[in-house]
Amino acid sequence: MTPLTPRQHETSATIPPSKGYPRGRFPMPDVRHAELAEEFLPRAKGLSGSQESAVKARAVRMIAAKRVLGR
């Protein structure tokens, strides 16, 4: 897995940029990042319930699409 460029981080962030996180949070440009987001979600601090469920839903969608499409 190659590191994300700042532009990739911003455009693939699930939670938009804010004062504390200028590039956004939980970027998911690929399935591996989705798997990591799902794994680290319980450790994340400062997320509202809706943000947490948005991250979880996006990660699950991406992982499910990989299984169905085989990508």
PQR file with spaces between the fields and no chain letter, atoms N, CA, C, O and H, PARSE charges and radii, in Angstrom:
ATOM       1  N    MET     1       0.858   -1.171    0.000 -0.4000 1.5000
ATOM       2  CA   MET     1       0.000    0.000    0.000 -0.0000 2.0000
ATOM       3  C    MET     1       0.904    1.233    0.000  0.5500 1.7000
ATOM       4  O    MET     1       1.752    1.402    0.876 -0.5500 1.4000
ATOM       5  N    THR     2       0.705    2.074   -0.985 -0.4000 1.5000
ATOM       6  CA   THR     2       1.508    3.291   -1.071 -0.0000 2.0000
ATOM       7  C    THR     2       0.849    4.400   -0.262  0.5500 1.7000
ATOM       8  O    THR     2      -0.375    4.435   -0.137 -0.5500 1.4000
ATOM       9  H    THR     2       0.016    1.936   -1.696  0.4000 1.0000
ATOM      10  N    PRO     3       1.656    5.306    0.290 -0.5600 1.5000
ATOM      11  CA   PRO     3       1.081    6.419    1.046  0.2800 2.0000
ATOM      12  C    PRO     3       0.238    7.316    0.136  0.5500 1.7000
ATOM      13  O    PRO     3       0.485    7.427   -1.065 -0.5500 1.4000
ATOM      14  N    LEU     4      -0.748    7.941    0.738 -0.4000 1.5000
ATOM      15  CA   LEU     4      -1.608    8.854   -0.011 -0.0000 2.0000
ATOM      16  C    LEU     4      -0.964   10.221   -0.137  0.5500 1.7000
ATOM      17  O    LEU     4      -0.291   10.693    0.779 -0.5500 1.4000
ATOM      18  H    LEU     4      -0.949    7.852    1.713  0.4000 1.0000
ATOM      19  N    THR     5      -1.178   10.844   -1.270 -0.4000 1.5000
ATOM      20  CA   THR     5      -0.757   12.231   -1.425 -0.0000 2.0000
ATOM      21  C    THR     5      -1.776   13.098   -0.695  0.5500 1.7000
ATOM      22  O    THR     5      -2.889   12.640   -0.434 -0.5500 1.4000
ATOM      23  H    THR     5      -1.725   10.461   -2.014  0.4000 1.0000
ATOM      24  N    PRO     6      -1.427   14.332   -0.361 -0.5600 1.5000
ATOM      25  CA   PRO     6      -2.410   15.202    0.293  0.2800 2.0000
ATOM      26  C    PRO     6      -3.705   15.347   -0.514  0.5500 1.7000
ATOM      27  O    PRO     6      -4.791   15.409    0.063 -0.5500 1.4000
ATOM      28  N    ARG     7      -3.592   15.400   -1.831 -0.4000 1.5000
ATOM      29  CA   ARG     7      -4.782   15.538   -2.689 -0.0000 2.0000
ATOM      30  C    ARG     7      -5.660   14.295   -2.604  0.5500 1.7000
ATOM      31  O    ARG     7      -6.882   14.410   -2.513 -0.5500 1.4000
ATOM      32  H    ARG     7      -2.710   15.349   -2.300  0.4000 1.0000
ATOM      33  N    GLN     8      -5.051   13.101   -2.634 -0.4000 1.5000
ATOM      34  CA   GLN     8      -5.819   11.864   -2.514 -0.0000 2.0000
ATOM      35  C    GLN     8      -6.503   11.794   -1.156  0.5500 1.7000
ATOM      36  O    GLN     8      -7.647   11.352   -1.049 -0.5500 1.4000
ATOM      37  H    GLN     8      -4.059   13.008   -2.708  0.4000 1.0000
ATOM      38  N    HIS     9      -5.800   12.232   -0.126 -0.4000 1.5000
ATOM      39  CA   HIS     9      -6.363   12.207    1.226 -0.0000 2.0000
ATOM      40  C    HIS     9      -7.613   13.080    1.294  0.5500 1.7000
ATOM      41  O    HIS     9      -8.642   12.669    1.830 -0.5500 1.4000
ATOM      42  H    HIS     9      -4.871   12.592   -0.213  0.4000 1.0000
ATOM      43  N    GLU    10      -7.510   14.286    0.746 -0.4000 1.5000
ATOM      44  CA   GLU    10      -8.640   15.220    0.782 -0.0000 2.0000
ATOM      45  C    GLU    10      -9.832   14.718   -0.021  0.5500 1.7000
ATOM      46  O    GLU    10     -10.970   14.796    0.443 -0.5500 1.4000
ATOM      47  H    GLU    10      -6.674   14.619    0.311  0.4000 1.0000
ATOM      48  N    THR    11      -9.581   14.209   -1.209 -0.4000 1.5000
ATOM      49  CA   THR    11     -10.690   13.820   -2.076 -0.0000 2.0000
ATOM      50  C    THR    11     -11.347   12.510   -1.663  0.5500 1.7000
ATOM      51  O    THR    11     -12.497   12.259   -2.026 -0.5500 1.4000
ATOM      52  H    THR    11      -8.657   14.145   -1.586  0.4000 1.0000
ATOM      53  N    SER    12     -10.638   11.669   -0.912 -0.4000 1.5000
ATOM      54  CA   SER    12     -11.222   10.391   -0.520 -0.0000 2.0000
ATOM      55  C    SER    12     -11.636   10.350    0.952  0.5500 1.7000
ATOM      56  O    SER    12     -12.035    9.296    1.447 -0.5500 1.4000
ATOM      57  H    SER    12      -9.704   11.873   -0.618  0.4000 1.0000
ATOM      58  N    ALA    13     -11.548   11.474    1.655 -0.4000 1.5000
ATOM      59  CA   ALA    13     -11.905   11.513    3.075 -0.0000 2.0000
ATOM      60  C    ALA    13     -13.402   11.312    3.267  0.5500 1.7000
ATOM      61  O    ALA    13     -14.213   11.927    2.575 -0.5500 1.4000
ATOM      62  H    ALA    13     -11.224   12.330    1.253  0.4000 1.0000
ATOM      63  N    THR    14     -13.765   10.443    4.215 -0.4000 1.5000
ATOM      64  CA   THR    14     -15.164   10.191    4.518 -0.0000 2.0000
ATOM      65  C    THR    14     -15.739   11.337    5.346  0.5500 1.7000
ATOM      66  O    THR    14     -16.877   11.757    5.134 -0.5500 1.4000
ATOM      67  H    THR    14     -13.106    9.943    4.777  0.4000 1.0000
ATOM      68  N    ILE    15     -14.953   11.831    6.278 -0.4000 1.5000
ATOM      69  CA   ILE    15     -15.370   12.968    7.103 -0.0000 2.0000
ATOM      70  C    ILE    15     -14.657   14.199    6.554  0.5500 1.7000
ATOM      71  O    ILE    15     -13.427   14.218    6.498 -0.5500 1.4000
ATOM      72  H    ILE    15     -14.029   11.490    6.450  0.4000 1.0000
ATOM      73  N    PRO    16     -15.394   15.216    6.151 -0.5600 1.5000
ATOM      74  CA   PRO    16     -14.792   16.374    5.498  0.2800 2.0000
ATOM      75  C    PRO    16     -13.813   17.127    6.410  0.5500 1.7000
ATOM      76  O    PRO    16     -13.852   16.973    7.631 -0.5500 1.4000
ATOM      77  N    PRO    17     -12.947   17.933    5.814 -0.5600 1.5000
ATOM      78  CA   PRO    17     -11.979   18.700    6.601  0.2800 2.0000
ATOM      79  C    PRO    17     -12.661   19.578    7.648  0.5500 1.7000
ATOM      80  O    PRO    17     -13.751   20.111    7.440 -0.5500 1.4000
ATOM      81  N    SER    18     -11.972   19.704    8.778 -0.4000 1.5000
ATOM      82  CA   SER    18     -12.440   20.575    9.850 -0.0000 2.0000
ATOM      83  C    SER    18     -11.226   21.243   10.462  0.5500 1.7000
ATOM      84  O    SER    18     -10.104   21.031   10.003 -0.5500 1.4000
ATOM      85  H    SER    18     -11.087   19.271    8.947  0.4000 1.0000
ATOM      86  N    LYS    19     -11.438   22.048   11.495 -0.4000 1.5000
ATOM      87  CA   LYS    19     -10.343   22.793   12.099 -0.0000 2.0000
ATOM      88  C    LYS    19      -9.230   21.870   12.610  0.5500 1.7000
ATOM      89  O    LYS    19      -8.050   22.140   12.382 -0.5500 1.4000
ATOM      90  H    LYS    19     -12.349   22.219   11.868  0.4000 1.0000
ATOM      91  N    GLY    20      -9.590   20.807   13.283 -0.4000 1.5000
ATOM      92  CA   GLY    20      -8.593   19.899   13.830 -0.0000 2.0000
ATOM      93  C    GLY    20      -7.991   18.951   12.813  0.5500 1.7000
ATOM      94  O    GLY    20      -6.887   18.443   13.009 -0.5500 1.4000
ATOM      95  H    GLY    20     -10.548   20.588   13.468  0.4000 1.0000
ATOM      96  N    TYR    21      -8.712   18.710   11.724 -0.4000 1.5000
ATOM      97  CA   TYR    21      -8.262   17.781   10.686 -0.0000 2.0000
ATOM      98  C    TYR    21      -8.413   18.465    9.329  0.5500 1.7000
ATOM      99  O    TYR    21      -9.414   18.259    8.642 -0.5500 1.4000
ATOM     100  H    TYR    21      -9.608   19.123   11.565  0.4000 1.0000
ATOM     101  N    PRO    22      -7.426   19.279    8.935 -0.5600 1.5000
ATOM     102  CA   PRO    22      -7.565   20.085    7.719  0.2800 2.0000
ATOM     103  C    PRO    22      -7.680   19.285    6.423  0.5500 1.7000
ATOM     104  O    PRO    22      -8.132   19.821    5.411 -0.5500 1.4000
ATOM     105  N    ARG    23      -7.278   18.010    6.436 -0.4000 1.5000
ATOM     106  CA   ARG    23      -7.394   17.209    5.219 -0.0000 2.0000
ATOM     107  C    ARG    23      -8.516   16.184    5.307  0.5500 1.7000
ATOM     108  O    ARG    23      -8.678   15.373    4.396 -0.5500 1.4000
ATOM     109  H    ARG    23      -6.910   17.575    7.259  0.4000 1.0000
ATOM     110  N    GLY    24      -9.290   16.204    6.379 -0.4000 1.5000
ATOM     111  CA   GLY    24     -10.380   15.248    6.534 -0.0000 2.0000
ATOM     112  C    GLY    24      -9.920   14.005    7.271  0.5500 1.7000
ATOM     113  O    GLY    24      -8.745   13.861    7.610 -0.5500 1.4000
ATOM     114  H    GLY    24      -9.159   16.864    7.119  0.4000 1.0000
ATOM     115  N    ARG    25     -10.867   13.108    7.512 -0.4000 1.5000
ATOM     116  CA   ARG    25     -10.571   11.884    8.248 -0.0000 2.0000
ATOM     117  C    ARG    25     -11.104   10.666    7.515  0.5500 1.7000
ATOM     118  O    ARG    25     -12.069   10.755    6.756 -0.5500 1.4000
ATOM     119  H    ARG    25     -11.821   13.224    7.236  0.4000 1.0000
ATOM     120  N    PHE    26     -10.473    9.543    7.748 -0.4000 1.5000
ATOM     121  CA   PHE    26     -10.846    8.243    7.186 -0.0000 2.0000
ATOM     122  C    PHE    26     -10.898    8.251    5.661  0.5500 1.7000
ATOM     123  O    PHE    26     -11.959    8.039    5.075 -0.5500 1.4000
ATOM     124  H    PHE    26      -9.689    9.471    8.365  0.4000 1.0000
ATOM     125  N    PRO    27      -9.745    8.496    5.011 -0.5600 1.5000
ATOM     126  CA   PRO    27      -9.721    8.413    3.547  0.2800 2.0000
ATOM     127  C    PRO    27      -9.849    6.960    3.101  0.5500 1.7000
ATOM     128  O    PRO    27      -9.270    6.064    3.716 -0.5500 1.4000
ATOM     129  N    MET    28     -10.608    6.730    2.034 -0.4000 1.5000
ATOM     130  CA   MET    28     -10.798    5.373    1.523 -0.0000 2.0000
ATOM     131  C    MET    28     -10.733    5.364   -0.007  0.5500 1.7000
ATOM     132  O    MET    28     -11.759    5.236   -0.675 -0.5500 1.4000
ATOM     133  H    MET    28     -11.078    7.457    1.535  0.4000 1.0000
ATOM     134  N    PRO    29      -9.525    5.500   -0.556 -0.5600 1.5000
ATOM     135  CA   PRO    29      -9.419    5.450   -2.014  0.2800 2.0000
ATOM     136  C    PRO    29      -9.437    4.028   -2.562  0.5500 1.7000
ATOM     137  O    PRO    29      -9.632    3.824   -3.760 -0.5500 1.4000
ATOM     138  N    ASP    30      -9.234    3.042   -1.683 -0.4000 1.5000
ATOM     139  CA   ASP    30      -9.227    1.653   -2.132 -0.0000 2.0000
ATOM     140  C    ASP    30      -9.729    0.739   -1.011  0.5500 1.7000
ATOM     141  O    ASP    30      -9.993    1.190    0.103 -0.5500 1.4000
ATOM     142  H    ASP    30      -9.075    3.208   -0.710  0.4000 1.0000
ATOM     143  N    VAL    31      -9.854   -0.535   -1.324 -0.4000 1.5000
ATOM     144  CA   VAL    31     -10.430   -1.498   -0.378 -0.0000 2.0000
ATOM     145  C    VAL    31      -9.534   -1.664    0.854  0.5500 1.7000
ATOM     146  O    VAL    31     -10.041   -1.800    1.967 -0.5500 1.4000
ATOM     147  H    VAL    31      -9.640   -0.901   -2.230  0.4000 1.0000
ATOM     148  N    ARG    32      -8.238   -1.656    0.672 -0.4000 1.5000
ATOM     149  CA   ARG    32      -7.329   -1.826    1.820 -0.0000 2.0000
ATOM     150  C    ARG    32      -7.540   -0.697    2.827  0.5500 1.7000
ATOM     151  O    ARG    32      -7.556   -0.946    4.033 -0.5500 1.4000
ATOM     152  H    ARG    32      -7.826   -1.546   -0.232  0.4000 1.0000
ATOM     153  N    HIS    33      -7.700    0.528    2.360 -0.4000 1.5000
ATOM     154  CA   HIS    33      -7.969    1.639    3.275 -0.0000 2.0000
ATOM     155  C    HIS    33      -9.326    1.467    3.957  0.5500 1.7000
ATOM     156  O    HIS    33      -9.485    1.842    5.119 -0.5500 1.4000
ATOM     157  H    HIS    33      -7.687    0.731    1.381  0.4000 1.0000
ATOM     158  N    ALA    34     -10.290    0.913    3.255 -0.4000 1.5000
ATOM     159  CA   ALA    34     -11.610    0.656    3.846 -0.0000 2.0000
ATOM     160  C    ALA    34     -11.496   -0.376    4.965  0.5500 1.7000
ATOM     161  O    ALA    34     -12.113   -0.226    6.019 -0.5500 1.4000
ATOM     162  H    ALA    34     -10.161    0.609    2.311  0.4000 1.0000
ATOM     163  N    GLU    35     -10.704   -1.425    4.733 -0.4000 1.5000
ATOM     164  CA   GLU    35     -10.500   -2.438    5.767 -0.0000 2.0000
ATOM     165  C    GLU    35      -9.821   -1.834    6.995  0.5500 1.7000
ATOM     166  O    GLU    35     -10.191   -2.143    8.128 -0.5500 1.4000
ATOM     167  H    GLU    35     -10.202   -1.547    3.876  0.4000 1.0000
ATOM     168  N    LEU    36      -8.836   -0.982    6.770 -0.4000 1.5000
ATOM     169  CA   LEU    36      -8.148   -0.331    7.889 -0.0000 2.0000
ATOM     170  C    LEU    36      -9.073    0.631    8.631  0.5500 1.7000
ATOM     171  O    LEU    36      -9.028    0.712    9.859 -0.5500 1.4000
ATOM     172  H    LEU    36      -8.536   -0.731    5.850  0.4000 1.0000
ATOM     173  N    ALA    37      -9.905    1.354    7.896 -0.4000 1.5000
ATOM     174  CA   ALA    37     -10.848    2.273    8.530 -0.0000 2.0000
ATOM     175  C    ALA    37     -11.801    1.516    9.441  0.5500 1.7000
ATOM     176  O    ALA    37     -12.083    1.952   10.557 -0.5500 1.4000
ATOM     177  H    ALA    37      -9.941    1.288    6.899  0.4000 1.0000
ATOM     178  N    GLU    38     -12.292    0.390    8.966 -0.4000 1.5000
ATOM     179  CA   GLU    38     -13.198   -0.420    9.771 -0.0000 2.0000
ATOM     180  C    GLU    38     -12.486   -0.960   11.019  0.5500 1.7000
ATOM     181  O    GLU    38     -13.075   -1.038   12.097 -0.5500 1.4000
ATOM     182  H    GLU    38     -12.063    0.036    8.059  0.4000 1.0000
ATOM     183  N    GLU    39     -11.229   -1.325   10.855 -0.4000 1.5000
ATOM     184  CA   GLU    39     -10.448   -1.866   11.972 -0.0000 2.0000
ATOM     185  C    GLU    39     -10.146   -0.803   13.034  0.5500 1.7000
ATOM     186  O    GLU    39     -10.211   -1.086   14.231 -0.5500 1.4000
ATOM     187  H    GLU    39     -10.751   -1.262    9.979  0.4000 1.0000
ATOM     188  N    PHE    40      -9.817    0.415   12.602 -0.4000 1.5000
ATOM     189  CA   PHE    40      -9.420    1.460   13.541 -0.0000 2.0000
ATOM     190  C    PHE    40     -10.574    2.327   14.031  0.5500 1.7000
ATOM     191  O    PHE    40     -10.376    3.173   14.904 -0.5500 1.4000
ATOM     192  H    PHE    40      -9.765    0.646   11.630  0.4000 1.0000
ATOM     193  N    LEU    41     -11.747    2.138   13.501 -0.4000 1.5000
ATOM     194  CA   LEU    41     -12.898    2.955   13.899 -0.0000 2.0000
ATOM     195  C    LEU    41     -13.164    2.934   15.407  0.5500 1.7000
ATOM     196  O    LEU    41     -13.443    3.991   15.972 -0.5500 1.4000
ATOM     197  H    LEU    41     -11.908    1.451   12.792  0.4000 1.0000
ATOM     198  N    PRO    42     -13.091    1.792   16.082 -0.5600 1.5000
ATOM     199  CA   PRO    42     -13.345    1.806   17.530  0.2800 2.0000
ATOM     200  C    PRO    42     -12.350    2.654   18.329  0.5500 1.7000
ATOM     201  O    PRO    42     -12.661    3.086   19.439 -0.5500 1.4000
ATOM     202  N    ARG    43     -11.177    2.891   17.782 -0.4000 1.5000
ATOM     203  CA   ARG    43     -10.157    3.688   18.472 -0.0000 2.0000
ATOM     204  C    ARG    43     -10.267    5.185   18.198  0.5500 1.7000
ATOM     205  O    ARG    43      -9.627    5.990   18.875 -0.5500 1.4000
ATOM     206  H    ARG    43     -10.925    2.540   16.880  0.4000 1.0000
ATOM     207  N    ALA    44     -11.065    5.554   17.219 -0.4000 1.5000
ATOM     208  CA   ALA    44     -11.178    6.963   16.835 -0.0000 2.0000
ATOM     209  C    ALA    44     -11.847    7.771   17.934  0.5500 1.7000
ATOM     210  O    ALA    44     -12.804    7.321   18.564 -0.5500 1.4000
ATOM     211  H    ALA    44     -11.585    4.900   16.669  0.4000 1.0000
ATOM     212  N    LYS    45     -11.333    8.957   18.151 -0.4000 1.5000
ATOM     213  CA   LYS    45     -11.894    9.840   19.179 -0.0000 2.0000
ATOM     214  C    LYS    45     -12.522   11.061   18.511  0.5500 1.7000
ATOM     215  O    LYS    45     -12.085   11.500   17.447 -0.5500 1.4000
ATOM     216  H    LYS    45     -10.555    9.323   17.639  0.4000 1.0000
ATOM     217  N    GLY    46     -13.531   11.587   19.145 -0.4000 1.5000
ATOM     218  CA   GLY    46     -14.141   12.821   18.682 -0.0000 2.0000
ATOM     219  C    GLY    46     -15.100   12.667   17.517  0.5500 1.7000
ATOM     220  O    GLY    46     -15.373   13.642   16.818 -0.5500 1.4000
ATOM     221  H    GLY    46     -13.886   11.231   20.010  0.4000 1.0000
ATOM     222  N    LEU    47     -15.615   11.473   17.290 -0.4000 1.5000
ATOM     223  CA   LEU    47     -16.580   11.274   16.206 -0.0000 2.0000
ATOM     224  C    LEU    47     -17.995   11.272   16.767  0.5500 1.7000
ATOM     225  O    LEU    47     -18.253   10.716   17.834 -0.5500 1.4000
ATOM     226  H    LEU    47     -15.393   10.680   17.858  0.4000 1.0000
ATOM     227  N    SER    48     -18.899   11.895   16.039 -0.4000 1.5000
ATOM     228  CA   SER    48     -20.306   11.819   16.429 -0.0000 2.0000
ATOM     229  C    SER    48     -20.852   10.468   15.977  0.5500 1.7000
ATOM     230  O    SER    48     -20.194    9.755   15.220 -0.5500 1.4000
ATOM     231  H    SER    48     -18.690   12.347   15.172  0.4000 1.0000
ATOM     232  N    GLY    49     -22.018   10.124   16.425 -0.4000 1.5000
ATOM     233  CA   GLY    49     -22.641    8.868   16.034 -0.0000 2.0000
ATOM     234  C    GLY    49     -22.884    8.788   14.540  0.5500 1.7000
ATOM     235  O    GLY    49     -22.705    7.735   13.927 -0.5500 1.4000
ATOM     236  H    GLY    49     -22.553   10.704   17.040  0.4000 1.0000
ATOM     237  N    SER    50     -23.293    9.904   13.955 -0.4000 1.5000
ATOM     238  CA   SER    50     -23.560    9.897   12.514 -0.0000 2.0000
ATOM     239  C    SER    50     -22.263    9.767   11.709  0.5500 1.7000
ATOM     240  O    SER    50     -22.250    9.115   10.665 -0.5500 1.4000
ATOM     241  H    SER    50     -23.438   10.759   14.452  0.4000 1.0000
ATOM     242  N    GLN    51     -21.181   10.377   12.179 -0.4000 1.5000
ATOM     243  CA   GLN    51     -19.903   10.248   11.490 -0.0000 2.0000
ATOM     244  C    GLN    51     -19.394    8.811   11.573  0.5500 1.7000
ATOM     245  O    GLN    51     -18.879    8.263   10.598 -0.5500 1.4000
ATOM     246  H    GLN    51     -21.191   10.907   13.027  0.4000 1.0000
ATOM     247  N    GLU    52     -19.546    8.217   12.743 -0.4000 1.5000
ATOM     248  CA   GLU    52     -19.114    6.843   12.934 -0.0000 2.0000
ATOM     249  C    GLU    52     -19.879    5.896   12.008  0.5500 1.7000
ATOM     250  O    GLU    52     -19.287    5.022   11.374 -0.5500 1.4000
ATOM     251  H    GLU    52     -19.965    8.662   13.534  0.4000 1.0000
ATOM     252  N    SER    53     -21.184    6.076   11.937 -0.4000 1.5000
ATOM     253  CA   SER    53     -21.979    5.200   11.070 -0.0000 2.0000
ATOM     254  C    SER    53     -21.689    5.464    9.593  0.5500 1.7000
ATOM     255  O    SER    53     -21.769    4.539    8.786 -0.5500 1.4000
ATOM     256  H    SER    53     -21.665    6.785   12.451  0.4000 1.0000
ATOM     257  N    ALA    54     -21.355    6.700    9.217 -0.4000 1.5000
ATOM     258  CA   ALA    54     -21.007    6.994    7.826 -0.0000 2.0000
ATOM     259  C    ALA    54     -19.708    6.299    7.431  0.5500 1.7000
ATOM     260  O    ALA    54     -19.603    5.761    6.329 -0.5500 1.4000
ATOM     261  H    ALA    54     -21.290    7.452    9.873  0.4000 1.0000
ATOM     262  N    VAL    55     -18.722    6.308    8.320 -0.4000 1.5000
ATOM     263  CA   VAL    55     -17.455    5.634    8.048 -0.0000 2.0000
ATOM     264  C    VAL    55     -17.684    4.132    7.920  0.5500 1.7000
ATOM     265  O    VAL    55     -17.192    3.499    6.986 -0.5500 1.4000
ATOM     266  H    VAL    55     -18.807    6.745    9.215  0.4000 1.0000
ATOM     267  N    LYS    56     -18.423    3.575    8.853 -0.4000 1.5000
ATOM     268  CA   LYS    56     -18.705    2.134    8.862 -0.0000 2.0000
ATOM     269  C    LYS    56     -19.446    1.724    7.584  0.5500 1.7000
ATOM     270  O    LYS    56     -19.097    0.728    6.950 -0.5500 1.4000
ATOM     271  H    LYS    56     -18.822    4.089    9.612  0.4000 1.0000
ATOM     272  N    ALA    57     -20.459    2.491    7.215 -0.4000 1.5000
ATOM     273  CA   ALA    57     -21.261    2.163    6.030 -0.0000 2.0000
ATOM     274  C    ALA    57     -20.419    2.213    4.758  0.5500 1.7000
ATOM     275  O    ALA    57     -20.534    1.336    3.901 -0.5500 1.4000
ATOM     276  H    ALA    57     -20.743    3.300    7.730  0.4000 1.0000
ATOM     277  N    ARG    58     -19.577    3.230    4.633 -0.4000 1.5000
ATOM     278  CA   ARG    58     -18.747    3.344    3.435 -0.0000 2.0000
ATOM     279  C    ARG    58     -17.741    2.193    3.361  0.5500 1.7000
ATOM     280  O    ARG    58     -17.521    1.623    2.292 -0.5500 1.4000
ATOM     281  H    ARG    58     -19.484    3.942    5.328  0.4000 1.0000
ATOM     282  N    ALA    59     -17.135    1.856    4.494 -0.4000 1.5000
ATOM     283  CA   ALA    59     -16.167    0.760    4.526 -0.0000 2.0000
ATOM     284  C    ALA    59     -16.842   -0.561    4.148  0.5500 1.7000
ATOM     285  O    ALA    59     -16.311   -1.327    3.343 -0.5500 1.4000
ATOM     286  H    ALA    59     -17.313    2.319    5.362  0.4000 1.0000
ATOM     287  N    VAL    60     -17.998   -0.819    4.724 -0.4000 1.5000
ATOM     288  CA   VAL    60     -18.721   -2.062    4.439 -0.0000 2.0000
ATOM     289  C    VAL    60     -19.114   -2.129    2.959  0.5500 1.7000
ATOM     290  O    VAL    60     -19.001   -3.184    2.335 -0.5500 1.4000
ATOM     291  H    VAL    60     -18.429   -0.197    5.377  0.4000 1.0000
ATOM     292  N    ARG    61     -19.572   -1.011    2.399 -0.4000 1.5000
ATOM     293  CA   ARG    61     -19.940   -0.967    0.975 -0.0000 2.0000
ATOM     294  C    ARG    61     -18.744   -1.309    0.082  0.5500 1.7000
ATOM     295  O    ARG    61     -18.864   -2.101   -0.853 -0.5500 1.4000
ATOM     296  H    ARG    61     -19.663   -0.153    2.906  0.4000 1.0000
ATOM     297  N    MET    62     -17.595   -0.705    0.378 -0.4000 1.5000
ATOM     298  CA   MET    62     -16.413   -0.936   -0.448 -0.0000 2.0000
ATOM     299  C    MET    62     -15.926   -2.379   -0.338  0.5500 1.7000
ATOM     300  O    MET    62     -15.544   -2.985   -1.339 -0.5500 1.4000
ATOM     301  H    MET    62     -17.497   -0.061    1.137  0.4000 1.0000
ATOM     302  N    ILE    63     -15.938   -2.922    0.861 -0.4000 1.5000
ATOM     303  CA   ILE    63     -15.486   -4.296    1.059 -0.0000 2.0000
ATOM     304  C    ILE    63     -16.459   -5.278    0.397  0.5500 1.7000
ATOM     305  O    ILE    63     -16.030   -6.255   -0.217 -0.5500 1.4000
ATOM     306  H    ILE    63     -16.248   -2.429    1.674  0.4000 1.0000
ATOM     307  N    ALA    64     -17.746   -5.026    0.516 -0.4000 1.5000
ATOM     308  CA   ALA    64     -18.755   -5.892   -0.110 -0.0000 2.0000
ATOM     309  C    ALA    64     -18.624   -5.847   -1.634  0.5500 1.7000
ATOM     310  O    ALA    64     -18.757   -6.875   -2.298 -0.5500 1.4000
ATOM     311  H    ALA    64     -18.095   -4.232    1.014  0.4000 1.0000
ATOM     312  N    ALA    65     -18.367   -4.671   -2.182 -0.4000 1.5000
ATOM     313  CA   ALA    65     -18.209   -4.550   -3.633 -0.0000 2.0000
ATOM     314  C    ALA    65     -17.002   -5.356   -4.106  0.5500 1.7000
ATOM     315  O    ALA    65     -17.033   -5.948   -5.185 -0.5500 1.4000
ATOM     316  H    ALA    65     -18.259   -3.836   -1.642  0.4000 1.0000
ATOM     317  N    LYS    66     -15.957   -5.377   -3.313 -0.4000 1.5000
ATOM     318  CA   LYS    66     -14.777   -6.165   -3.664 -0.0000 2.0000
ATOM     319  C    LYS    66     -15.129   -7.646   -3.717  0.5500 1.7000
ATOM     320  O    LYS    66     -14.711   -8.356   -4.632 -0.5500 1.4000
ATOM     321  H    LYS    66     -15.932   -4.896   -2.437  0.4000 1.0000
ATOM     322  N    ARG    67     -15.883   -8.103   -2.755 -0.4000 1.5000
ATOM     323  CA   ARG    67     -16.248   -9.525   -2.708 -0.0000 2.0000
ATOM     324  C    ARG    67     -17.145   -9.908   -3.878  0.5500 1.7000
ATOM     325  O    ARG    67     -16.989  -10.981   -4.460 -0.5500 1.4000
ATOM     326  H    ARG    67     -16.223   -7.526   -2.012  0.4000 1.0000
ATOM     327  N    VAL    68     -18.079   -9.033   -4.220 -0.4000 1.5000
ATOM     328  CA   VAL    68     -19.011   -9.319   -5.302 -0.0000 2.0000
ATOM     329  C    VAL    68     -18.316   -9.234   -6.659  0.5500 1.7000
ATOM     330  O    VAL    68     -18.480  -10.111   -7.507 -0.5500 1.4000
ATOM     331  H    VAL    68     -18.205   -8.161   -3.748  0.4000 1.0000
ATOM     332  N    LEU    69     -17.546   -8.180   -6.850 -0.4000 1.5000
ATOM     333  CA   LEU    69     -16.913   -7.954   -8.149 -0.0000 2.0000
ATOM     334  C    LEU    69     -15.545   -8.623   -8.268  0.5500 1.7000
ATOM     335  O    LEU    69     -15.008   -8.761   -9.367 -0.5500 1.4000
ATOM     336  H    LEU    69     -17.413   -7.468   -6.161  0.4000 1.0000
ATOM     337  N    GLY    70     -14.993   -9.033   -7.141 -0.4000 1.5000
ATOM     338  CA   GLY    70     -13.688   -9.681   -7.171 -0.0000 2.0000
ATOM     339  C    GLY    70     -12.549   -8.735   -7.447  0.5500 1.7000
ATOM     340  O    GLY    70     -11.509   -9.153   -7.956 -0.5500 1.4000
ATOM     341  H    GLY    70     -15.429   -8.921   -6.248  0.4000 1.0000
ATOM     342  N    ARG    71     -12.722   -7.446   -7.118 -0.4000 1.5000
ATOM     343  CA   ARG    71     -11.659   -6.454   -7.357 -0.0000 2.0000
ATOM     344  C    ARG    71     -10.816   -6.265   -6.144  0.5500 1.7000
ATOM     345  O    ARG    71      -9.876   -5.470   -6.163 -0.5500 1.4000
ATOM     346  H    ARG    71     -13.567   -7.106   -6.705  0.4000 1.0000
